[in-house]
């Protein structure tokens, strides 16, 4: 059975990513350009192709267990020396307990793996750096700090060229459930169309178009999604009003 090399992270975006990538460039991080600036929740793990749906379900469940965006303070720099020549930015602040709970929830089958080192939330600046360079950076960057709010979690995959890119994202917060007690539908609004939703649109002959995307699931199965030409719903579920739900949620998100 083919396997996919996956990981789970909180990705920095916008100016925060630019600032951290600037430090990575200055410190000679060999992963710059291959791996986006991030806080790792699940390090690289090989997942069977047929377990990908379970991985996506795990991602959504972990995100739903967090009540609100996670606010953390990133910096100042620290190191894992002498055991591991890594220069990183510390992660702290009021959101740290929520971050640990998120990690504990997502770090389960099929995304669980044996660890070489205990979990320490951090943002890597340079991996495999010379000790003298790390020591110099610790002094030079002692006042570097960022306040960051994370509102979503990402599933990443490693490509054959060893670059990592997000293949799914899920907003943090309770799941958006509609139709409780009847035909219950879970609605997820994302910036990235996950592999299951993408395959659904391909099967329906629809082009996904541009984000944001709204995906409807019933009992963990995709039953509808927004597309370039409007909402697409599985034929057997068209009578449940899913198209209107998709359209209104996407319009509300854009507004």
PyMOL commands that set and color helices and strands:
alter all, ss='L'
color gray80, all
select helices_A, chain A and resi 14-27+49-64+96-106+131-140+195-203+235-240+242-254
alter helices_A, ss='H'
color red, helices_A
select strands_A, chain A and resi 3-11+38-48+70-79+86-92+122-127+146-150+152-158+164-171+176-178+185-190+213-218+221-227+230-233
alter strands_A, ss='S'
color yellow, strands_A
deselect
rebuild
show_as cartoon
